[in-house]
Amino acid sequence: MKKSKFRNFTVASILTIAGLLAAGCSDEDNPVAPAIQYGWAPLGSGMDEAVSALAVYGNQLIAAGSFTTAGGTSANNIAAWDGSAWSPLGTGTSGIYALTVYDNKLIAGGAFLTAGGANADYIAAWDGSTWAPLGAGMSDGVNALIVYDGELIAGGWFTYAGETSANMIAAWDGSAWSPLGTGMDGGVFSLAVHDDKLVAGGRFTTAGGVSVNNLAAWDGSAWEPLGTGTAGSVYALTVYGNELIAGGNFVSGGYGLQYIAAWDGSNWEPLIMGLGFYVRTLAVYDGMVTGSRLSPSITASLSSGDFSPPQPTQVRVSRSGGPNNAIVI
């Protein structure tokens, strides 16, 4: 397996957007509004390797990934930024893919078997001072985490959650794991909440015994498809306005869905008539859907085990008024 090149992506692997306010001219008769400019600014000296997940916990930014130092301080794959400096979260862990906050605790999911020196199979909780497992953990990796209907939802490649059979997705109520129906027949990579339903994206063809195509919605008691779904894996989900936005490695020429699409509750529609590259992450910022992507030319090499992606590029897709536009930065 080749070494990841994500460390060449940013200044020491992690950046944040800083807004700079430039004062306008002062004139009583003709006041000039101040101009807002945006730029990138590093968070200290950053990390020595890639960051794969971010969350806010206890008024601090939490970053997790595959790094060993944060701001020059030893940090085992997870660290906290307090606005001026990085600090480790205990002795950390390894292989973190997802972060969220539940029950006033930071939850981490990934490919690890210990956290802070304690046994924790693929999922663990940080209470501000120590790491602890969530029950008996999972039987395999956790790719996505979210809170839905008062419970922590984990999606991944596992078939057991604690001692309970749970295919690729499970719910934690604070004391025990439970399945969501009969789950999926393939991996869950992303989770979102849309239209009061839990939405799962990944690489699967059934959810709760129902035929689906890589996307399914849970209403609290049963799984259902989201239209005809997608013709390939869904790696990222986010919600913009009343629409669910899905990104991934899918192309469906008949519907014009290429790597990114919007679900309005009854139909899928393309964004900007598709993209020329597949989407790994999505978020909403400043009235736009923002994400990172990789070119389709490396799709085959990634799926065949060559994990050496080139520099990701940020894509911002405007959904407000007029034709859809994209800005590749």
C-alpha positions in Angstrom: 0.0 0.0 0.0 1.4 3.4 -1.0 1.8 6.2 1.4 -1.0 8.8 1.3 -0.2 12.1 -0.4 -2.9 14.0 1.4 -0.2 15.7 3.5 0.7 17.7 0.4 -2.8 19.1 0.3 -2.7 21.9 2.8 -0.4 23.7 5.1 0.5 20.9 7.5 -2.7 19.0 6.6 -5.3 21.3 8.1 -6.6 24.8 7.4 -9.6 26.9 8.4 -11.3 29.8 6.7 -10.5 33.2 8.2 -12.7 36.2 7.4 -10.8 39.5 7.1 -12.8 42.7 7.5 -11.5 45.7 5.6 -13.0 49.0 6.8 -14.6 51.1 4.1 -14.3 54.9 3.7 -16.2 57.0 6.2 -18.5 59.6 4.5 -21.6 60.9 6.2 -23.4 61.5 2.9 -22.1 58.5 1.0 -21.2 55.7 3.5 -19.3 52.8 2.0 -20.0 49.4 3.3 -17.0 47.5 4.5 -15.7 44.8 2.2 -15.3 41.2 3.4 -12.4 39.2 2.0 -11.8 35.5 2.7 -8.5 33.7 2.8 -6.8 30.6 4.2 -5.0 30.6 7.5 -3.1 27.7 9.2 -4.0 26.5 12.7 -0.6 26.7 14.3 1.9 24.5 12.5 -0.8 21.9 11.8 -0.2 18.1 11.6 2.5 16.0 10.1 0.0 13.7 8.3 -3.6 13.6 7.0 -6.8 14.8 8.8 -9.9 12.7 8.1 -12.5 13.9 10.5 -13.5 17.1 12.3 -15.9 18.0 15.1 -16.5 20.7 17.8 -16.5 19.5 21.4 -16.2 21.5 24.6 -15.7 24.8 22.6 -12.7 23.2 20.9 -12.1 22.0 17.4 -11.2 18.3 17.3 -9.2 16.9 14.5 -8.6 13.2 13.9 -6.7 11.3 11.2 -3.3 9.5 10.8 -0.9 12.1 12.3 1.6 11.7 15.1 2.1 15.4 15.9 -0.2 18.4 16.1 1.4 21.9 16.3 4.7 20.2 17.2 3.1 18.4 20.1 3.0 14.6 20.2 -0.6 13.5 19.4 -1.7 10.0 18.5 -4.1 10.7 15.6 -6.4 13.0 17.5 -6.0 16.5 18.9 -7.9 19.6 20.2 -7.4 23.2 19.0 -8.4 25.8 21.7 -7.9 28.8 19.4 -4.2 29.2 20.0 -2.6 25.8 20.4 -3.0 22.0 19.8 -3.2 19.5 22.6 -3.6 15.7 22.5 -6.7 13.8 23.8 -5.1 11.4 26.2 -2.9 8.9 24.5 -5.2 8.9 21.5 -5.9 6.0 19.2 -5.4 5.1 15.5 -7.4 4.9 12.3 -10.2 7.4 13.1 -12.7 7.9 10.2 -15.6 9.6 11.9 -16.4 12.0 14.9 -19.6 13.3 16.5 -20.8 14.4 19.9 -23.4 12.4 21.9 -24.5 12.5 25.5 -21.9 15.3 26.2 -19.1 13.0 25.0 -16.9 13.0 21.9 -17.5 9.8 19.9 -14.8 8.5 17.6 -15.2 5.6 15.1 -12.7 3.9 12.8 -10.4 1.0 12.5 -8.8 1.0 16.0 -9.0 -1.6 18.7 -7.8 0.5 21.6 -8.3 4.2 22.7 -6.3 5.8 25.4 -4.9 2.4 26.3 -8.3 0.9 26.9 -9.8 -1.8 24.8 -12.3 -0.2 22.4 -13.3 -2.1 19.3 -13.7 0.4 16.5 -15.7 3.0 18.5 -14.9 4.9 21.7 -16.0 7.9 23.8 -14.0 10.8 25.2 -15.5 12.5 28.3 -13.0 15.3 28.4 -10.3 13.4 30.4 -10.4 9.7 29.5 -11.4 7.3 26.7 -13.9 4.5 27.2 -15.5 1.8 25.0 -19.2 1.9 24.0 -20.3 -1.4 25.2 -18.4 -4.2 23.6 -17.8 -2.2 20.4 -18.2 -3.5 16.9 -17.0 -6.5 15.0 -15.4 -4.4 12.2 -14.7 -0.8 11.2 -16.9 2.3 11.7 -17.1 4.8 8.8 -19.8 7.2 9.8 -21.5 8.6 13.0 -24.5 10.8 13.5 -27.2 11.4 16.2 -30.8 10.6 15.2 -33.9 10.6 17.4 -31.9 10.8 20.6 -29.6 7.8 19.7 -26.1 7.5 18.4 -26.0 5.9 14.9 -22.9 4.1 13.6 -22.5 2.9 10.1 -19.6 0.8 8.7 -18.6 -2.7 7.8 -19.5 -4.5 11.0 -22.0 -7.4 11.4 -22.1 -7.2 15.2 -22.6 -4.2 17.6 -21.8 -5.4 21.1 -23.2 -8.8 21.3 -26.1 -8.0 19.0 -26.3 -8.9 15.3 -26.4 -5.7 13.4 -25.5 -5.6 9.7 -23.5 -2.5 8.9 -25.6 0.0 11.0 -26.6 0.1 14.6 -28.0 2.5 17.3 -26.6 3.2 20.8 -29.1 4.4 23.4 -26.5 5.2 26.0 -26.3 1.7 27.5 -26.8 -0.9 24.7 -26.5 -1.4 21.0 -29.5 -2.4 18.8 -29.9 -3.1 15.1 -31.9 -1.0 12.7 -34.0 -3.7 11.1 -31.9 -6.3 9.3 -29.5 -3.6 8.1 -27.6 -3.6 4.8 -25.8 -6.2 2.7 -22.8 -3.9 2.1 -20.8 -1.1 3.7 -22.3 2.1 5.0 -20.0 5.1 4.3 -22.1 8.2 5.1 -25.1 9.2 7.3 -27.5 12.2 7.3 -30.9 13.2 8.7 -33.3 14.5 6.0 -37.1 15.0 6.2 -37.1 13.5 9.8 -35.6 10.3 8.5 -32.1 8.8 8.9 -30.4 8.4 5.5 -27.6 6.0 4.9 -25.3 6.0 1.9 -22.7 3.5 0.9 -22.2 0.4 -1.3 -25.2 -1.9 -0.7 -28.2 -3.3 -2.7 -30.6 -4.1 0.1 -31.6 -2.4 3.3 -34.0 -4.2 5.7 -34.6 -6.8 3.0 -35.8 -4.1 0.6 -34.0 -3.6 -2.8 -32.2 -0.3 -2.9 -29.3 1.2 -4.8 -26.6 2.5 -2.4 -29.0 4.8 -0.5 -31.8 4.1 2.0 -34.0 6.0 4.5 -35.0 4.8 8.0 -38.3 6.2 9.4 -37.8 4.7 12.8 -39.3 1.3 12.0 -38.4 0.3 8.4 -36.0 1.0 5.6 -37.2 2.4 2.2 -35.4 3.3 -1.0 -34.7 6.9 -2.1 -36.1 6.6 -5.6 -33.8 4.6 -7.9 -30.8 5.5 -5.8 -27.4 5.8 -7.5 -25.4 3.6 -9.9 -22.4 3.6 -7.6 -21.0 4.1 -4.1 -22.2 7.1 -2.0 -19.4 8.5 0.1 -20.9 11.7 1.4 -24.2 13.2 2.4 -25.3 16.6 3.5 -28.5 18.6 3.7 -29.0 22.0 1.9 -32.3 23.7 2.5 -35.0 21.0 1.9 -32.7 18.9 -0.3 -30.5 15.9 0.5 -27.2 16.2 -1.4 -25.4 13.0 -2.2 -21.8 12.7 -3.5 -19.8 9.7 -4.5 -18.5 7.5 -7.3 -21.7 7.2 -9.4 -22.6 8.0 -13.0 -26.1 7.4 -14.4 -26.2 8.9 -17.9 -30.0 8.4 -18.3 -30.6 10.7 -15.3 -27.7 13.0 -15.7 -26.4 12.1 -12.2 -22.7 12.3 -12.3 -20.9 12.1 -8.9 -23.3 14.5 -7.2 -27.1 14.8 -7.0 -29.9 16.3 -5.0 -33.0 14.5 -3.6 -36.0 16.7 -3.0 -38.1 14.0 -1.2 -39.5 12.4 -4.3 -37.0 12.8 -7.1 -33.3 12.9 -7.9 -31.9 15.7 -9.9 -28.4 16.5 -11.1 -26.4 19.4 -9.8 -24.6 21.4 -12.6 -25.3 18.5 -14.9 -22.9 16.4 -12.9 -19.2 16.7 -12.3 -16.1 15.3 -13.9 -14.8 13.7 -10.8 -16.1 11.8 -7.8 -16.9 13.3 -4.5 -15.5 12.3 -1.1 -16.9 14.9 1.3 -19.7 17.4 1.4 -20.8 20.2 3.7 -22.8 23.4 3.5 -21.0 26.7 4.0 -22.0 30.3 3.1 -25.0 29.3 1.1 -23.2 26.8 -1.0 -22.6 23.1 -1.0 -18.9 22.6 -0.5 -16.9 19.4 -0.9 -13.7 17.8 -1.8 -13.2 15.6 -4.8 -10.8 13.3 -6.6 -10.6 12.8 -10.3 -12.2 9.8 -11.9 -8.9 8.7 -13.3 -7.9 7.3 -10.0 -11.2 5.6 -9.2 -10.0 2.2 -10.5 -6.7 2.5 -8.6 -8.4 3.3 -5.4 -10.8 0.4 -5.7 -8.0 -1.9 -6.5 -6.1 -1.0 -3.3 -3.7 1.7 -4.5 -4.5 4.4 -1.9 -2.3 7.2 -3.3 -4.8 9.9 -4.2 -3.6 13.2 -5.8 -4.3 16.6 -4.3 -8.0 17.0 -3.6 -9.8 20.1 -5.0 -12.6 22.0 -3.3 -15.8 22.4 -5.3 -18.5 24.9 -4.4 -21.9 24.4 -6.0 -24.4 27.3 -5.9 -28.0 26.3 -5.5 -29.6 29.7 -5.1 -31.5 31.1 -8.0 -30.8 30.8 -11.7 -28.8 28.1 -13.3 -26.5 26.0 -11.1 -22.9 27.1 -11.2 -19.8 25.5 -9.9 -16.5 27.1 -8.8 -13.5 24.9 -8.7 -10.9 26.4 -6.4 
